[in-house]
């Protein structure tokens, strides 16, 4: 029983650390000017990030702006970079 608790505790700690690293990366990107302040992003910022090769940051920002799921944001950013045509376009 104790082994299970240690494993679960270790997994929870690992998830916490991964989340903290992701938040730190986003914070540094905002501080460096790569990402706009929270709530102030625009589609032109998404296009700029995609053009700079910052696809992951572009997808995160698109999700923040439009409140969509990961798949939809990825498809939209790929459309912006010309790699994927959206249905109906």
C-alpha positions in Angstrom: 0.0 0.0 0.0 2.8 2.4 0.8 4.4 1.7 -2.6 1.2 2.8 -4.3 1.1 6.0 -2.2 4.8 6.8 -3.1 4.1 6.2 -6.8 1.0 8.4 -6.8 2.8 11.1 -4.8 5.7 11.0 -7.2 3.4 11.3 -10.2 1.6 14.2 -8.6 4.9 15.9 -7.9 6.1 15.3 -11.5 2.9 16.8 -12.9 3.3 19.8 -10.6 6.8 20.4 -11.8 5.9 20.0 -15.4 3.1 22.6 -15.0 5.5 25.0 -13.2 8.1 24.7 -16.0 5.4 25.4 -18.6 4.2 28.5 -16.7 7.7 29.7 -16.3 8.4 29.4 -20.1 5.2 31.4 -20.8 6.1 34.0 -18.3 9.6 34.4 -19.8 8.1 34.6 -23.3 5.8 37.4 -22.1 8.7 39.2 -20.3 10.9 39.1 -23.4 8.2 40.6 -25.5 7.7 37.4 -27.6 4.1 37.1 -26.2 1.8 40.0 -25.5 0.4 40.6 -22.0 -2.5 38.3 -21.0 -5.7 39.4 -22.7 -4.0 41.7 -25.1 -3.1 39.3 -27.9 -4.5 39.6 -31.4 -4.5 37.5 -34.6 -1.7 39.6 -35.9 0.4 38.5 -32.9 -0.4 34.9 -33.8 0.6 35.5 -37.4 3.9 37.1 -36.2 4.7 34.1 -34.0 3.9 31.6 -36.7 6.1 33.6 -39.2 9.0 33.6 -36.6 8.7 29.8 -36.3 7.2 30.0 -32.8 4.4 27.6 -33.7 3.8 26.3 -30.2 3.5 29.8 -28.8 1.3 30.8 -31.7 -1.1 27.9 -30.9 -1.1 28.8 -27.2 -1.9 32.4 -28.0 -4.6 31.5 -30.5 -6.3 29.3 -27.9 -6.1 32.1 -25.4 -7.6 34.6 -27.8 -10.4 32.4 -29.3 -11.0 29.9 -26.5 -10.8 26.9 -28.8 -9.4 23.4 -28.3 -5.9 22.4 -29.2 -6.9 20.7 -32.5 -8.7 23.8 -33.8 -6.0 26.2 -32.8 -3.3 23.9 -34.4 -5.3 23.8 -37.6 -5.8 27.6 -37.6 -2.1 28.2 -37.1 -1.2 25.7 -39.8 -3.6 27.5 -42.1 -1.9 30.8 -41.3 1.5 29.3 -42.3 0.0 27.8 -45.5 0.5 24.2 -44.4 -3.2 23.3 -44.2 -6.3 24.5 -45.9 -9.3 24.9 -43.7 -12.6 23.3 -44.8 -14.5 25.7 -47.2 -11.4 27.7 -48.1 
